[in-house]
């Protein structure tokens, strides 16, 4: 009888552990997954906006104004890519070490010397009121999603919370992306100087790989 009791207790313990693991897996992996059907009433929209998600998971946004469109885009963007957005923001601002510790300090120092966040503040100040309003609408959409839904798994693992998205976050990462897309700036300057003394055909002939497409 004692053996049978211990066996039943052991089986019950295994079942409880399995149920606990399943519950934890549900909490970590499934709970943060955004809903496919959602009806949202918010002060951030002037008129109704419809977002249709196709079979490939691609959202299609239909709105009656640019501001409503940008709000919905921010909401959907955060829905699908909030962790990527947070990482991008930290890259452009040089705050990776807050999440990843001392290993990211050197990268943060370099990124802060480049000054994308400082430049973004100047960009925002120089924008027209209309353009600034669109950036603010996008930010409001991002923040509306964050306020209503669970954080993605990466935030839970790192015990982090996304801060409020600001227009300068969008501009700072835009500057970072522009910088990453211009690793050939020295070559471009050389080409510009050559074009001051040679015809385009002559510059193209000097370009490495001319036979594979050449200079344009």
N, C-alpha and C positions, 0 to 999 in steps of 0.2 A: 504493500500500500504506500509506503514512504517513497519507494522508487518511482511508482506511478505518479505520485504527487509532484515529485521533483521534475519528472519528465514533462508533465503538463505545464509546470511553472517555466521550464526552460523554453518550451514551444511558445508559450505566451510571451516570454521575454523577446524571443526572436521576432515574433509577429509584431510586437510593439516597436522594436527597433526598426523593422522594415517599414512600418507605417510612419515612424518618425522620419526616416530617411526620405520616404516618398513625399511627406509633407514639406520637408526642407527643400527638396528638389522643386516642388511646385512653387514654393515661396520665392526661390532664387531665380528659377528659369522661366516659369510660365507667368507668374504674377506681373512682372514688368512688361510683358508683351502688350502692346497697345491694342485696343479693341478695333475691330474692322467696321463696326457700326456704332456711331455715336452722334447724338443730337446735343448741340452745345448752345446754350443761351448765355451771351456775354455782352458786356458793355463795349467791347472793343470793336464791334461790327456795326456799321450804319444800316446795312441791309443783309438779307439772308445770303449765305454763301454755301455752295454745294461742292463737296469733295468726293469724287468717285475714285475708288481704288480698283484697278483692273486685275485680271487674273495673274499678272506678273508682279503684283504688289506696287505698281506705279500709280501714284495719286494724280488725279486730274482736277484742277481747281477752277471753278466757275464763279465769278463775282461780277458785281455791277460797277465797281469803282476800283481804282488802283490801290487805294488804302486798304479796302477790304481784301483785295487779292493778296497784298503783302502780309496782312495779318494772318490770313489762312496759310500762306506759304510758310511763315514762321512757325505756326502751330504744327503743320505737317512735317516741316523740317525737323523740329524737336522730337516729334513722334517717332521718326525713323532714325535720327542720327544724333541724339542728344549727347551721348558720350563722345562721339567724334567731334562735335561742336565744342564741347568743353576742353578737349585736348587741343584743338586748333586755337582756341582762345588763349590757353596757357602757353602755347608755343609762341604766339604773336606778342604776348605780354611778358614772356620770360618768367613765368611762375610755375614751372614744372616741378621744382624742388619741393613745393608745398605738398605735392602728391607722392613724389618718388624719392625724396630725400637727397642726401649729399651727392649721389651719383649724377643728378641733373644740374648741379650748381654751375658747372663750367658752361653748359649749354645756355642756362639762364643768363649768365653774365654776357655771353656773346650776343644773345638775342636782345638784351636790353641796350647794349651798345649800338645795335642797329636802329633801335628807337621806333619801332613800328607803332607802339601805343602813343608815344608823344606826337608822332606825325598824324595819327588818326584824330587826335584832339584838335589839331589845327585844321584838318580836312573838314571836320564837322562844323567848326566855327565859320568856315568859308562857304558852306553849302547854302543854297537858297532855302527859304522856309518850306517850299513844296517838297524838295528832295529830303530835307530833314524829317518832315512829317512821314514820308514813306518809310524811312529807316526806323522811325519810332513805332510805326504800325507793325513792321516785321518783328521788332523786339518785343512788342506787346503780345504778339502771337506766340512767340517762343515761351514767354513767361506764363502765358495762360495755360499752355500745355503742362509746364513744370508744376504749376499750382494744383493741377487736377489729377495727376497721375504719379504712379510709383517711379522711382529712379531706376534706370537700367542696372544690370548686374554689376557692371564695373564700379559704379559708385558705391554699391553695397560692400564689395570686396575691399575697396580702398577707404571705406568709412568717410566718404566725402559727399558733399551736397553741392549741386550746381548753384552758383550765384545768379542773381538777376542778369539777364542779357541786356546789354546796352548798345546803342548805335555805334559807339566807338569800337566795340568788339567786332562788329561786322567790318568796319573800315580797317582796323588793325590787321585782321587776317587777310583782307583783300590786298593790303600792302605786302604782307608776307608772301602771298601767292605770286604777286607780281615779281618780287625779288627772286623767288625760286625759278621763275620762268625766264630769267635773264642771265644764265651763267655764261653766255657768250658775248657779254657786253664789250670786252676788249676787242674781239674779232669784229664786232659791228663798228667800233670806232676806227679800226684800221681800214675797213671797207669804205667808210665815209671819207676818210682822208685820201684813199686811192682814187675814189670817184672825182676828187677835185683835180686830178692830173691825168686820169685815164678814162677812156670811154667804158661804158658798162660791159661791152664784150671783152675788153682787155682785163677788167677786174675779174670777170667770170672765168677767164682763162687761167688766172692765178689761183682760183679757189680750189682747194683740195677736193677731190671727188667730182671734178667738173663733168667727167664722163657719165656720172650717175645722177645727174640732175643739175649740178652746177649752181651758180649764183643767180639769185633772183631779187 
